C-alpha cells in the first residue's frame, strides 16, 4: 500500500504569512493529511509541537513522512535536501529554489532517495486554468497581455527578504503569472527584452515590463508591479486564430469570446495538497522549472533602471 492510502504525516518548515493564510486551511481540508509538527526559530502554531529547525523536528517525530518547505527562498535548498536525505517526501513552496542549479540537484537527490519532490506552483490549480489549457491546445496564439499588479505592503508586509538577492521582488507574484502562462500556452515562449525597475535601496525589482515571443511569432507582453494600491490585478488576455480567452482574478474567472465559462472561489492550495498526496501514492516527482527559468532569463537579460527607494 502507498503512503497516501493510510494518510501522510506532515511537518511544516517555516510558519510565516503564506502558511497561516494558505497552507493551514488547505491541510485542514485535505483528507489523509495530518499536521504533526513545525520547524521555525521565530514562530509556532497553537497546539502543534514546535521545533527550532528541521532536524530537531524530524528527530522528535520519525513518523513524519512528508515535509512542506515554506521558508524564504535562499533557505529552501539546504532544508529540502536534508529532508530528502532522511527519506521524506518534499513539497517546495514557489519558487522551488533560489537558482536552477539548486533545483536540479534536488531533483536528482529525490530520484536517488526514491521519494517524491513536488514544486508547488499553486496558481496552476486556480479554477479556470485546466479548461483554459484545453481550449488553447487547439489554437494558435497570436497575442498575450499579462497584467499582474498588487500592493506589496498588503501582500508582503515587513518581508525584507523579498528585496534581497533570491527574494525576487515583484517576480515573487509575477512568477505566479508565468506559472500559468507556461502551463496553458501551447508553445514554449522566450524572452526578447525586459525592463526591471529596482528601488535604490533594494536588490530586486519593484516593477517589470517583459516582452516574449514563441516559435510562431506570437506577441506576449507582461507587466508586473508592486506599487498598485487598492485591489490587485491578476489578469491575462489571449487572442488566438479562433477567438479570445480571458483568464482573470488570478485564474478564478474564465471568459471565452465574451461568454463566462468559469467563475469560482480560489482553492489553489487544496489542489496542491491533493496533488502532493497523489504523487506520494504513485512514488513520483513533479518539478517543472519553466516559470523559474523565465524569471532567471529576465534577471540575465533585463535592463535595470533605478527608481525611488522603497519605504515600508
N, C-alpha and C positions, 0 to 999 in steps of 0.2 A: 504494500500500500504506500502511496505517496505521503509526503509530509502534510500536504494540504487536506488529504482525506480526513484526517483527525484534527485538523487545525494547525496553525503555525503560531509559535510563541515569539513575540516581537520585543526587541529592545530599540528604544529611540535614542539616537545620539544627536544632541542639540535640542534645546527646549525653548526656541525663540518664537517670534511672532507667527511664522508660517506654520509651525507645529500647532500652536494654540488655535489659530484661525482655521486651519485646513486639515492637518493630519489627524488630530484627536477626534473631531466629528466623523471623519471617514473611517478611522479604525473602529470606532464605536458602532458604525453602521455596517461593518464588514463581518459577515458570519465566519466563524472559524478562526478569527484573528484575535489573539489575546495579548494585550499590552502587559509586559512583565515588569519592565524597569526602564529607567532613563539614565543617561550619562551626560552631565553638563556641569562644569565647575562653578557656574554662576546662577543656575536656575533649576527648579524642580517643580513637580506637579503634586497636588494634594493626593494623598493616599496611594502613591506609586513609589516603590523603592527607588532611591536616587543615589547616584554614584558620581565621583569626580571625573571619571574617564571611562573609556570603552573597556579597557582590560579589567578594571575593577568590577564593572557591571557583569562582564562575561564570566569572571572568576566566581562571582557570587551566585550567578544564575546560569549554570551549564545547560539548563533546559531550554534556553533561548535558541531558536533555530534560525531566526532571521533578524536583520538589523536595518533600520532606516537611518541614513546619514543625512542630517538636516543642518549641518554646521556651515559657516561661511566657506566659500569655495576653496580657499587656499588650504583648508584643513582636511578636505574630504579624502584626498588620495591616501594619506597615511592611515586614516581611520578605516577606510573601506578595505585597504589591503590587509590590515590587521584582522578585521572580521573575516575576510575570505580565507586567510591562512588558518583561522580557527574553525573552518568548515561551516561558516554561517552564510546563508543567502543574504544578498545585499541589495537594497533599494537606494539609489542615489537621487537626491533632490536635484532639480535642474539648476545650473548646468552640471553634467556629471563629473567635471573636473576643471581645474584651472588651466590645463593645457591638454591638447590632443594626445601628447605622448603619455601623460598620466593615465588617460582613459584606455589607451591601447594596452598598457601594462596590466590594468585591472581586468580587462577582457581576457588576456592570456592567463592571468592568475586564477580567475574564476573557472576557466576551462580546465586548468591543471588540477584544481581542487575538486572539481565535479559538483560545483554549486552554482546557483542562479545569480546573475547580475542583471539588474534592471535599471536603465536610465529613464527616469520618470518625467517624461515630457507631458505635464499634466494638461496643457491646453489641447493636446490631441484627443482628449477624452471629453471635450465640450460637445453638447448635444448635436450640433449641426455638422461636425467635421466629417464623419464617416459618409454621410449622404452627399456632401459636397465633393468628396474624393471620388465617389462613384460616378456622379454626374460629369465631372471634369475628365474622367478617364476616357470618355468617348468623344472629346472635343479638342480642338486646337486653341490654345490660349493665345490671345493677341495682346491684351493689356491687363496689367495688375496694378492696383493702387492700394497700398497698405498704410494705414494711419494708426499708430499705437502711441497714445499720449495720456499721461496721468500726472498727478501731483506727488512728487517724491516725498514731500513732508507728510502726506497722508498714508502712503503705501510703504514707506521705509523710514519711519520716524527714528531718529537717533542712531541709524545704522551707518556709522562712519566707515566701516569696511567696504561699503559699496563704492566709495570714491578712491580706494586704493588699488594697486595692481592686482588683478584677479577678481576684483569686485564687479567689474564690467559696467558700472554706471547705468546709463539708460538702456544698455543691452540686457540688463537683468530682466526687465519686462519685454524688451524688444525681441529677445530670443524666444519668447512665447509665440510671437507672431511668426517668427522664422520656423518654429517647430510645426506650426500649422501649415505654412506655405510649402515646406519641404515634404509634408505628408500628402497634401491634396493636389499639388500641381503635377500634371502627368509627365513633365520633362524636368530633368535637373536644370538648375539655373546658376548663373555665375556673376560675380560682382564685376561691374565695369568701373564704377567710381563711388567714392564715399566722402562725405564732409562730416567731420566729427568736431563738435563744439565742446571744448574742455574748459571748465572753470579754472581760473588762475591758481586756485588753491587745491586742485584735485588732479588725479592721475587718469581718471576715466571720464568719458563724455556725459554731458547732461542732455545733449540732443544729437541726432544724427540723421542725415539725409543720404539714402542709398539708391543706387541705380544698378539693376541687374538685367541680364537677358538670358534667353535659353537657346538651344541649338536651332530653333526655328525662327529666332529673331524677335521674340515677344519683348514688349516693353514692360519692365517690372520696377516700380518705384515704391520705396518705403520711407516713411517719415516717423521717427521716434523722438519723443520729447518728454522730459521730466518736469517741465515748467508749466504744465497746464493746471489751471485752477478749476474747481467745480468737478462735475462727474468725468470719469475717464472716457476716452475714445479708444475702442479696440475693434477696428473695422478693417475689412478688406473687400474690394470690389474687383471682379474678374470678368472681362469681356472676352468672349470666345467666338469662333466662327458659327456657333449655333446658339447664341443667346448670352445673357448676362447673369452672373451669380453674385450675390452679396452675402457675406458672412460677417455679421456684426455682433456687438455686445460680447466680444471675446469668443465667439463661436456658438452662443446660445440662440442666435436668431439667424435663420437661413431663408433668403428670398431668391427665387429664380424667376427671371422675366416678370418681375413685379408681383409674383404670386408668393404669399407666405407659405413656406413649406414646414418649417420647424420654429417654434418659439418655446423654450423650456428653461427651467431653472438650472443653474450651474451645479453640477455634482461631479466635477472632474476627479477629485481625489478619491471618491468612492470607486470610480472606474480604475484608478491607479492601483488601489489595494486589491481589487478583484483580479486585475491582470497579474499583479505580483503573485497572488496565490496560484493562478493558473500556471505561471512559469515555474514556480516551485514544484507543483504537482508533476509537470512534464520534464523537470530537470533541464530546463532551457534557460538561456540568457537572451536579453533583448536590449542591445545597446546601439542606438543609432547616433552617430556623431555628426550627422549632416547639419543640424542647427548650430552646433558649436563651431563647426568648420566655417560656416558663413560668418559668424562673429569674428573668428580668427582672421579670416580674409579681410574683413573691414578694418581691423586694427593694423594688419600688414600693409594694406593698400590705400588706406584712407588718408585724406588731407586734414591735418589738425589745425583748428583755429582756436585761439584763446578767447574766452568770454569772461563775463563778470564772475567774481568769486561767489561760491555758494555759501550762504549763511543759513543754518538750520532754522 
